[in-house]
Amino acid sequence: MRIAAFGVDLLLVAGGPLLLASVIVLGVHMASHEAPAGLDAGFRAAQAVAVGLFLFRDAGGGSPGKKLFGLRLIREGGANAGLLQSLLRNATLLVPGWNLIEFTSVMRRRDGRRPGDRVAGTALVEA
């Protein structure tokens, strides 16, 4: 369930802004002979939005993918995870190589908590 939820999140949260920005950049580039000034800055802004959405996607108890598959992200004590917990648990996934450690730890640990969960003090449970 976690892998399917992560896939949905990548499509909705990160893929959406980047796909939209790519379509806009391609359309503008095809419509003009020279790329207008600031076009690259617009694409970089879309990349920043995608990273921000990715980092904060779990605020409020879970990402869209987690909610779709009946999962909930909670803090130790049972409250829904907030912005800080979402940032702490997801920032580790952006580190090249470390994200593989995150994936293998989910498979090896009985509680299914990855290092990002332990840093943030969160756990993923069935809703």
ZIJO-V898659 format. One line per field, one symbol per residue. phi: phi as a letter, one per 30 degrees, with the letter a starting at -180 (. if undefined). burial: # if it has 16 or more other ideal C-beta (glycine too) atoms within 10 Angstrom, else .. A space follows every 10 residues. Layout:
phi->???
burial->???
This chain:
phi->.ddddddddd dddcdedddd dddddddddd dbdbdddjdd dddddddddd dddddcdcdi jkdeddddci cbcbddjjdd dcdddddddc dddddeiddd dedddddcdd didceddddd ibbcbdd
burial->....##.### .###..#... #...#..... .......... .....#..## #.#######. ###.###.#. #####..... ##..###### ###....... .#..##.... ..######.# ####...
